[in-house]
Amino acid sequence: MMQFLVYLQFIDGYHRTSSFEQTYRCYSASFIEKPEIENGDKIIMPASALDHLAFLRIDYPMMFELTNGASERVSHCGVLEFTADEGTIYMPYWMMQNMLLQEGDTVRVKYSSLPKGTYVKLQPHTKDFFDISNPKAILETTLRKFSCLTTGDTIMVTYNNKRYYLDIIETKPAKAISIIETDCEVDFAPSLDYKDLGKPNIADETQNKGKFNPFFGTARRLDGKPIPAVYSSRHKNKHVPNVNALSSTTSPSGGKLVFGSNFYRTKETGKEEMEPKREPTEQKKPKFQPFIGRKYSLRN
């Protein structure tokens, strides 16, 4: 009878433990033959962690909060399997770079329950990401290997043996969200190397302010009636949009990715649409010219 009561207290003690928090030494995927973990946000944990988590009332799939105490960097991840050596975890190298971790550094792993995401805003590092033929499909394929997203992290997208990095600058409804079995709206911010050519030059504006503009003002009639404003050709040119400048900025500054619609629209209209159609010119009729013809004589 006493052994039965002790067993109940032992099980009840695990049920009262409402959280999982352990400190491990982290290593990248290069230490094991698991290169596939580089394409997602899942880590490999030891088997003892699974034994502990089995007695907790947790939600599946399991997600964890990672904390680097030295740099105070916080991120979130999922778990792929429980085959790591005791006291160690293996994680993607890009995730270690996000958290400023070196091989063998300690990281705190804590179980976390994240809300399902509804919105995420991404910012590519380079504008080359927008040149991908189908970024919607590439992004969908990449995010299927992720379980959660955290504001402030940088994720990696691989396409044609080229790596593209995207910053997560906003997530809703929380700073860390789950993207498993949820409809999440994705928005894009201008890339980090994007330059807005449409902004006015501040130096030119300051120079123009100091110049003297003759006959600059408003005219008045003697009868008090208003006079429509008349601008010179010099001022009109300032307000005319530069078509060449607008067409040269072909890279998008940002946009919303709506699944099921075309992400890219036609960037340049054809020459046939821009050039007006020329009407066929009428053939000119010959004018009447008098005294034109051959000469004849009555003698012969």
Secondary structure as GFF3:
##gff-version 3
##sequence-region A 1 300
A	DSSP	alpha_helix	2	16	.	.	.	ID=ss1
A	DSSP	beta_strand	21	28	.	.	.	ID=ss2
A	DSSP	three_ten_helix	29	31	.	.	.	ID=ss3
A	DSSP	three_ten_helix	35	39	.	.	.	ID=ss4
A	DSSP	beta_strand	42	46	.	.	.	ID=ss5
A	DSSP	alpha_helix	47	53	.	.	.	ID=ss6
A	DSSP	beta_strand	63	68	.	.	.	ID=ss7
A	DSSP	beta_strand	73	84	.	.	.	ID=ss8
A	DSSP	beta_strand	88	91	.	.	.	ID=ss9
A	DSSP	alpha_helix	93	98	.	.	.	ID=ss10
A	DSSP	beta_strand	106	112	.	.	.	ID=ss11
A	DSSP	beta_strand	119	124	.	.	.	ID=ss12
A	DSSP	three_ten_helix	127	131	.	.	.	ID=ss13
A	DSSP	alpha_helix	135	143	.	.	.	ID=ss14
A	DSSP	beta_strand	148	150	.	.	.	ID=ss15
A	DSSP	beta_strand	154	159	.	.	.	ID=ss16
A	DSSP	beta_strand	162	172	.	.	.	ID=ss17
A	DSSP	beta_strand	176	178	.	.	.	ID=ss18
A	DSSP	beta_strand	185	188	.	.	.	ID=ss19
A	DSSP	alpha_helix	202	210	.	.	.	ID=ss20
A	DSSP	alpha_helix	233	239	.	.	.	ID=ss21
A	DSSP	alpha_helix	243	248	.	.	.	ID=ss22
A	DSSP	beta_strand	255	257	.	.	.	ID=ss23
A	DSSP	alpha_helix	271	274	.	.	.	ID=ss24
###
